[in-house]
């Protein structure tokens, strides 16, 4: 069938994109705010801040790429452009154990936060994060979007759809490595 001029092409860049997505400008480290959460008061405050938003990006930090074996060492949350919180959860016996929260202390607060059905969570390969969190007693109730799947759909011929490449290709942003 013939293409309608009123119907957007879902495989072309959106003409309606705004802000960071269309500017082509490179973000600098000074343009963003990252906070490390390492105590219970900070966790409660961060979760209350994020709970005000309907869409939240989540990423787990672990010691393995195998979701069924991975030990959770941290969780990143972002609910606003250019802002993120990293919740440090060093495992017992870690040299960084005193630099974060114990999972036992944080789990009830995080479990309640992830169980909120009105909050939609997005992530890069979020299936992995879902599995890791569930294994550690926290289940994401509503998964809304996976950037890795979107990357495969937008560029099916590309061999890689990792977050570093997607951020550079679509946002002109070099991630922290």
C-alpha positions as CSV (number, residue, x, y, z in Angstrom):
1,X,0.0,0.0,0.0
2,X,0.9,3.6,-0.5
3,X,2.4,5.5,2.4
4,X,0.3,8.3,3.8
5,X,2.1,11.6,4.2
6,X,0.2,12.0,7.5
7,X,1.4,8.7,8.9
8,X,4.9,8.8,10.5
9,X,7.5,6.3,9.4
10,X,8.3,4.3,12.6
11,X,11.8,3.5,11.4
12,X,12.9,7.1,10.8
13,X,14.0,9.5,13.5
14,X,11.0,11.3,15.0
15,X,10.5,14.9,13.9
16,X,8.9,15.5,17.3
17,X,11.9,14.5,19.4
18,X,13.0,17.2,21.7
19,X,15.6,18.0,24.2
20,X,18.5,15.6,24.6
21,X,17.2,13.3,21.9
22,X,17.3,15.8,19.1
23,X,19.9,18.3,20.1
24,X,22.9,16.2,18.9
25,X,24.9,17.9,21.7
26,X,27.2,15.8,23.7
27,X,26.4,15.7,27.4
28,X,29.3,16.3,29.8
29,X,29.8,14.8,33.2
30,X,29.1,18.2,34.7
31,X,25.6,18.2,33.1
32,X,24.4,15.2,35.1
33,X,23.7,14.5,38.8
34,X,24.6,11.1,40.2
35,X,24.2,10.3,43.9
36,X,25.4,7.3,45.8
37,X,22.9,6.0,48.4
38,X,24.7,4.3,51.2
39,X,22.5,4.5,54.3
40,X,18.8,3.8,55.2
41,X,17.8,7.5,55.4
42,X,19.2,8.1,51.9
43,X,17.5,5.1,50.6
44,X,14.1,6.1,52.0
45,X,14.6,9.7,50.6
46,X,15.6,8.4,47.1
47,X,12.7,6.0,46.9
48,X,10.2,8.7,48.0
49,X,11.6,11.0,45.3
50,X,11.4,8.3,42.5
51,X,8.0,7.1,43.7
52,X,6.5,10.5,42.5
53,X,7.3,9.4,38.9
54,X,5.4,7.0,36.7
55,X,8.4,5.8,34.7
56,X,11.7,4.8,36.2
57,X,14.8,3.4,34.6
58,X,16.5,0.6,36.6
59,X,19.8,-1.2,36.3
60,X,21.3,-3.8,38.6
61,X,25.0,-4.1,39.3
62,X,26.2,-7.7,39.9
63,X,29.2,-9.8,40.0
64,X,28.2,-12.1,37.1
65,X,26.4,-12.0,33.7
66,X,24.5,-15.2,34.7
67,X,21.3,-13.9,36.3
68,X,20.8,-17.2,38.1
69,X,24.2,-17.0,39.9
70,X,24.8,-13.2,40.1
71,X,25.2,-11.5,43.5
72,X,23.5,-8.1,43.7
73,X,25.9,-5.4,44.6
74,X,23.9,-2.3,43.7
75,X,20.9,-0.8,41.9
76,X,20.7,2.4,39.9
77,X,17.5,4.3,39.5
78,X,16.6,7.3,37.3
79,X,13.3,9.0,37.0
80,X,14.4,12.3,35.6
81,X,16.7,13.3,32.7
82,X,20.4,13.7,33.7
83,X,19.8,12.4,37.3
84,X,20.4,9.0,38.8
85,X,20.8,7.4,42.2
86,X,23.1,4.4,42.8
87,X,22.1,2.3,45.8
88,X,25.2,0.6,47.1
89,X,24.5,-3.0,48.4
90,X,28.0,-4.5,49.0
91,X,27.7,-8.2,50.0
92,X,28.9,-9.4,53.4
93,X,32.6,-9.9,53.5
94,X,33.2,-7.4,50.7
95,X,36.0,-4.9,51.3
96,X,33.3,-2.2,50.6
97,X,30.8,-3.6,53.1
98,X,30.9,-0.5,55.3
99,X,30.4,1.8,52.2
100,X,26.8,0.8,51.6
101,X,23.5,-0.8,52.9
102,X,23.1,-4.4,53.7
103,X,20.7,-6.2,51.4
104,X,18.7,-7.4,54.4
105,X,18.3,-3.8,55.6
106,X,17.3,-2.4,52.1
107,X,15.2,-5.3,50.8
108,X,11.8,-4.5,52.4
109,X,12.0,-0.9,51.2
110,X,13.1,-1.9,47.7
111,X,10.7,-4.8,47.4
112,X,7.7,-2.5,48.2
113,X,9.1,0.1,45.7
114,X,9.4,-2.4,42.8
115,X,6.0,-4.0,43.6
116,X,4.1,-0.7,42.9
117,X,1.9,-1.5,39.9
118,X,1.4,2.2,39.0
119,X,5.2,2.5,38.4
120,X,6.5,1.4,35.0
121,X,10.1,0.3,34.9
122,X,12.4,0.5,31.9
123,X,15.9,-0.8,31.4
124,X,18.6,-2.2,29.1
125,X,18.1,-6.0,29.0
126,X,15.6,-5.6,31.8
127,X,14.9,-9.4,31.8
128,X,18.3,-9.8,33.5
129,X,17.5,-7.2,36.1
130,X,14.1,-8.7,36.7
131,X,15.6,-12.2,37.3
132,X,18.4,-10.8,39.6
133,X,15.9,-8.8,41.7
134,X,13.5,-11.7,41.9
135,X,16.2,-14.0,43.1
136,X,17.1,-11.5,45.8
137,X,13.5,-11.1,47.0
138,X,12.3,-8.1,45.0
139,X,10.0,-8.4,42.0
140,X,9.3,-5.7,39.4
141,X,5.6,-5.5,39.0
142,X,5.4,-3.6,35.8
143,X,8.0,-3.7,33.0
144,X,7.3,-1.2,30.3
145,X,10.3,-1.0,28.0
146,X,13.6,-2.6,27.2
147,X,16.1,-0.4,25.4
148,X,18.1,-3.5,24.1
149,X,15.0,-4.9,22.4
150,X,14.3,-1.4,21.0
151,X,17.8,-1.2,19.7
152,X,17.4,-4.5,17.9
153,X,14.1,-3.4,16.4
154,X,15.5,0.0,15.2
155,X,18.7,-1.5,13.7
156,X,18.1,-5.2,13.1
157,X,21.3,-5.5,11.1
158,X,23.5,-4.2,13.9
159,X,25.4,-6.9,15.8
160,X,25.6,-5.0,19.1
161,X,22.8,-3.3,21.0
162,X,24.7,-2.6,24.2
163,X,23.8,0.5,26.2
164,X,27.2,2.2,25.4
165,X,26.6,1.9,21.7
166,X,22.9,2.9,21.9
167,X,23.7,6.0,24.0
168,X,26.4,7.1,21.6
169,X,24.3,6.4,18.4
170,X,21.0,7.9,19.6
171,X,21.9,10.4,22.2
172,X,25.5,11.4,21.3
173,X,26.4,10.5,24.8
174,X,29.5,8.7,26.0
175,X,28.6,6.5,29.0
176,X,30.8,6.2,32.1
177,X,32.9,3.0,31.7
